[in-house]
Amino acid sequence: MALLDELRNASDAKFKEMLEQFVTNLISEIKDSAAKGYSGYRVKLNKPNDNQSILFNNPNFLKGLQKEKRLEGLEISIQKKVVTTIVGTSWTERYLHINWTTR
């Protein structure tokens, strides 16, 4: 196996492992949110110095969530919000939105 293939396989395996752990934790969080009467859940994706940024910045992150059998039936999207301060500094925040009341 070529080095490039080994690197890609290692990267893909780590992505799948991180996605699996994220989904496991996410299910618990959205169940708690639903028990409180909410109809959706939001996760901020661009937290500074977050170890999960590798997962969140992977181009397959949203597709992986949407294909996850345990999240079947949920509406999952990534939304962006531009934040501007009084002095004019701005940045874009990214959020994972999960909605379970849309029918």
Steps between C-alpha positions, in 0.01 A plus 500: 500500500633841407565754772226725364244220531613427856464866595155526344384179669629617839331837457171341391507257793557782750220707344257207532605442861455869591165518320375192685595650837348837409170338397487292819540814713266699276215251539513540875499878472208518257296259713556731798402798286179330382414405860517871586246577228731628228444414135860527391859515610795714394874434529758774443757358259779755511598501864858621544754231590238225479642153436192420294588765241667223297162329483295816444724627219498171310304544175323168571375604846146605398460209257615259768240630744224492241581136415518393866220247561458604865413856388255388231198729466670805650556811294874576519667805349791737549417868519731799503458827684715810451573675829613863501624694801445868570848582370432323170688176553307207358525123475283212391364253752388154386227301671372148459118517513296191581122519478253224579163672463500562125262257336 
